[in-house]
């Protein structure tokens, strides 16, 4: 008798739950059909006005466009500012915008304003489904349809695929972390100016050790090539500076020779001037000496100018030689910062992947096997009129609203044996037997 009562109580609860879910479905459908604008709804506003002088409608492009309903239930528009949506639908919001534009700008007539919904907020499906996540909402979407979009009820074979995918992703992230750590070690060696890279300790596995050896070998090649390039540039600038020093020495020797020529020409010119004054030498001789002296002086100026250019080249080569190391340090420091940030991101990605793998393994142990009876339960979390989230039990036929969060949970359904119940229904109780015996007496 007790088992029979439990069965009847279970059936009563199921009927009651179906009734509540049906009522919720009707309420949801009514809310959706009323066109209430939920937060995160994308709207398109179009404003036009009839221009009698042109005989055509003119669109106000500066006021129109696409806008999104904020989480507070408002729409921020140009010129008129923020408008609370409240319980307005698209036509009511368009009328409110037209009224405010007329008042703000001082128009005689209201502009023709239309508001259309471009995109509804998505619905979210979580829980024991194959592909939890967000999905595009459409009017009339039911719980069963959202379940179908999410891949249906969670199955044990789906877990194995997720496990393989997560294990592969973890392996790829670990390899990326090892490459990033190797690059950081190489950059730190370049920064400190050492000739040897201190690589991190490679993993213990054979395959991982081989991969680490290949990565470390590649970084050594890059390290050697960059060091050789820096040495070549340094050597080239040093040789250029030495060459300019030698050129300056040669020019200084030429200047000394030019000074001797100038001194000799000046002395000879003095003697010729005396002879010209006495009438012994002709004037042309003096003119030739003066031209020769001017040429010697011009050559000396050219040599002095060449020395100045060479010294300028030495200064530039020295500056480039000193800045070469500074530039290399700056470039290495920039790369090192990027690699360290990348390493932090990779470690975070690895932690997330590990947690997902652990969650997948934990869910796999509870996932129903093929043919195993289960009881699926649905609940929806949505915001009420006060903005507070509220969870309600629904059925497969319940119509969803934009922004709903559908949670799917399954419970393993224990088989109910009908034999004890039948026995209890067919066998009379002790009190009934006594009553029948009393009547017969």
Protein Blocks (a to p, Z undefined) as FASTA:
>chain_A
ZZmmmmmmmmmmmmmmmmmmmmmmmmmmmmmmnopacehiacddddddddfknopacddf
klgccddddfkopacdehjlpadfklacfklmmmmmmmmmmmmnopabdcddddddfbdc
ddddehjdfbgcdddddehiafklmmmmnopaadfklmmmmmmmmmmmmmmmmmmmmmmm
mmmmmmmmmmnopabdcdddddfbfklmmmmmmmmmmmmmmmmmmmmmmmmmmmmmmmmm
mmmmmmmmmmmmmmmmmmmmmmmmmmmmmmmmmmmmnomacfklmmmmmmmmmmmmmmmm
mmmmmmmmmmmmmmmmmmmmmmmmmmmmmmmmmmmmmmmmmmmmmmmmmmmmmmmmmmmm
mmmmmpccehiacddddddddddfkopacdddddfklccdehiacdddddddddddfklm
mmmmmpccfklmmmmmmmmZZ
